[in-house]
Every structure is written in structure tokens, then in C-alpha cells.
């Protein structure tokens, strides 16, 4: 059944739906385990006539467990319905409409996780900001989060990139967090380096590095997670000066 909001906001045909996944249930189980462990510890300390400091220390894992359960509850009834012209974010009984052409910024944070140097998975966080300043955060609590994140990136890129190119050609400065681009060069909010002095822009180990002519060290080294509309920044830099990956 098509959500009535899709007709109201002219979102077009539905393309898919993304729901909260098993990962959120695991979070709830771990949270409950921490609370149970804390309660057992509290009982043991009380039975042994332990000190108040020990009892207070046990409140930390219990509080963390409570936050994990709250996180599970927030995600357990979450759905993202994707349409041709945007998506509907459903959380419990509440629903919000996000048209692609109303999204101003997208941040991505992709982290490879390991235990004792053994890969155990990848953590994805996509933060989407509306033109009115409203934000939502999409994480591994949603099934196929990588696929959903790439879809959002592609759709917003297609709409924001032409606007960015036009603004650049008009002489405007385009801001990407700590970095900004203009016809004068790249700025880090303290200094602007002319394009002719930029040796290259590269992405390595989750950081955007900018190399300046005649310098051994990077002139700028900024986390990808801190660069809004990262793909637009990289596409512009690639067209102007070239990108080394």
C-alpha cells in the first residue's frame, strides 16, 4: 500500500523500503545483559556489605545498557520508504517526508571495525540535513544501510552538483565544513591556497589530504566524516586540479 504522503508531496512511484534489522535486536540483548550484570553486581556488593563507591561504579554499565535498549526501541519501529523524488522516514506513528531536491547536506562516516586485528564488520552512519536545518541519522540499525546510503548520495549528488558548478562559475565560495572551494583556490578557514599551488587532493584511510607544491607534509588533512557533501567536494576538486586516490 502506497503511503498517502507520497501523493501529497508528489514523490512518484515507490522504489523500495528499508526496515530496522537484526542488529537493533542484538543491541537490545546486549543492553539487557549489561543491566542484568549490573543488578547482579549491586546485589553481590550489598550482600557483602560493600562500599558505596563500588555500588555507584556498577551504575555505569547499567546506564549504558539502558541507553542501548532505548536505541533499540527507537529503531525497532523505523522504516524508510524510498520513492522517485524522495523518501519517507517513518518512526512509530510519526512520518516525515524528505524530497531529494530539499536535502542540503549529506555526511557519511564509514568505519572498518576489528577485534585483535580481525575484521568484524563495518559501521555506517549517514547524516542527512534538510534545507530547513532538520537532520536525521541513519546507521547499521537499518537493514542494507550501505545500499540506502549510496542511494541517498547518488540522488542528492545528481541535484546538488549542477548547483555547485553554477555557483563556482559565478565566483561564489562553496563551503564543505573546514574546507571551502572558490575560483581563488582551496581554503581551510585560515589560509587560501591558489589552485596553481595545489599538487593534488587524495583520499586515504578516511581522510581527505591536500598536498601543496614544495611541501612534504599535507597542507590539510580532514576526516571524510567531517566533509558535508563529500562526493561533490571531490568531484569539483577532480575537475579543477585532479584527484589521487
KATA-V675202 format. One record per residue. N is the residue number from 0. NEAR is the number of other C-alpha atoms within 8 Angstrom. D_FIRST is the distance of its C-alpha to the first C-alpha in Angstrom with 1 decimal. Layout:
BEGIN
N_NEAR_D_FIRST, N_NEAR_D_FIRST
END
This chain:
BEGIN
0_2_0.0, 1_5_3.8, 2_6_6.4, 3_6_8.9, 4_8_11.6, 5_12_10.9, 6_9_12.1, 7_7_14.8, 8_7_16.3, 9_7_15.8, 10_14_14.5, 11_9_13.7, 12_6_11.5, 13_10_9.9, 14_8_12.7, 15_7_12.0, 16_8_11.8, 17_12_15.0, 18_9_15.6, 19_14_19.0, 20_11_21.2, 21_8_24.2, 22_10_26.4, 23_14_25.5, 24_10_26.4, 25_8_29.7, 26_12_30.4, 27_12_30.0, 28_9_32.4, 29_10_34.9, 30_14_34.7, 31_11_35.4, 32_9_38.2, 33_12_39.8, 34_13_39.8, 35_9_41.3, 36_9_43.9, 37_12_44.8, 38_9_45.2, 39_8_47.3, 40_10_49.4, 41_10_49.9, 42_8_51.0, 43_8_53.4, 44_12_54.9, 45_8_55.4, 46_7_57.0, 47_6_59.3, 48_6_60.2, 49_9_58.8, 50_7_58.8, 51_6_56.3, 52_6_55.7, 53_9_54.4, 54_12_52.0, 55_8_50.7, 56_7_50.2, 57_11_47.9, 58_9_45.7, 59_8_44.5, 60_10_42.6, 61_14_41.2, 62_9_39.9, 63_10_38.4, 64_14_36.7, 65_11_35.3, 66_9_33.9, 67_12_32.3, 68_13_30.6, 69_8_29.5, 70_11_28.0, 71_12_26.2, 72_8_24.7, 73_9_23.6, 74_12_21.8, 75_10_20.6, 76_10_17.5, 77_13_16.9, 78_12_14.1, 79_11_14.2, 80_13_11.2, 81_12_13.2, 82_13_13.1, 83_9_16.0, 84_10_17.7, 85_12_17.1, 86_13_15.0, 87_13_13.6, 88_12_15.7, 89_13_14.4, 90_11_17.3, 91_7_17.1, 92_5_16.2, 93_6_17.1, 94_9_15.2, 95_7_17.2, 96_10_16.6, 97_11_18.9, 98_10_19.6, 99_11_21.8, 100_9_24.5, 101_8_24.8, 102_13_25.6, 103_9_29.3, 104_9_30.1, 105_13_28.9, 106_13_31.2, 107_12_31.1, 108_10_33.1, 109_10_33.4, 110_7_35.9, 111_8_37.2, 112_9_38.1, 113_9_41.0, 114_7_43.2, 115_4_46.8, 116_5_46.0, 117_6_43.5, 118_8_40.0, 119_7_37.3, 120_7_34.3, 121_8_33.1, 122_11_31.8, 123_13_29.3, 124_11_28.9, 125_12_27.2, 126_11_27.8, 127_12_26.0, 128_12_27.6, 129_12_26.3, 130_8_29.0, 131_4_29.3, 132_6_30.4, 133_7_27.4, 134_8_26.9, 135_7_24.5, 136_8_25.7, 137_11_23.8, 138_10_25.7, 139_12_25.9, 140_12_24.0, 141_16_20.9, 142_10_20.5, 143_8_21.6, 144_12_22.9, 145_7_25.3, 146_7_22.7, 147_9_20.7, 148_9_24.0, 149_8_25.2, 150_8_22.1, 151_8_22.6, 152_10_26.3, 153_8_25.9, 154_9_23.7, 155_11_25.9, 156_11_29.1, 157_8_28.3, 158_10_28.2, 159_11_30.9, 160_9_33.4, 161_8_34.5, 162_8_34.9, 163_10_37.0, 164_9_39.2, 165_8_39.8, 166_11_40.8, 167_13_43.1, 168_8_44.8, 169_6_45.3, 170_8_47.3, 171_9_44.8, 172_10_44.6, 173_10_41.3, 174_8_40.8, 175_11_39.2, 176_8_40.2, 177_10_43.9, 178_11_44.2, 179_13_44.2, 180_12_44.8, 181_11_46.8, 182_10_49.2, 183_9_51.9, 184_10_50.5, 185_12_48.6, 186_11_49.1, 187_10_48.8, 188_8_49.3, 189_5_53.0, 190_6_54.1, 191_10_53.0, 192_10_54.0, 193_9_54.4, 194_11_52.5, 195_5_55.8, 196_8_56.5, 197_13_53.1, 198_10_53.8, 199_11_50.2, 200_15_46.8, 201_10_45.5, 202_10_42.9, 203_8_44.1, 204_4_43.2, 205_9_40.5, 206_10_42.8, 207_13_43.3, 208_13_47.1, 209_13_49.1, 210_14_52.5, 211_11_55.3, 212_7_58.2, 213_4_61.3, 214_8_59.6, 215_5_59.1, 216_5_56.6, 217_10_53.1, 218_9_53.2, 219_9_49.7, 220_9_47.6, 221_10_44.2, 222_9_41.3, 223_11_38.3, 224_10_36.2, 225_9_38.2, 226_13_37.5, 227_11_34.5, 228_11_33.0, 229_12_35.2, 230_8_34.2, 231_11_35.2, 232_9_38.5, 233_9_39.2, 234_8_38.4, 235_9_40.7, 236_11_43.5, 237_10_43.2, 238_7_43.7, 239_7_46.6, 240_11_48.6, 241_9_46.9, 242_10_45.1, 243_7_46.5, 244_5_44.0
END
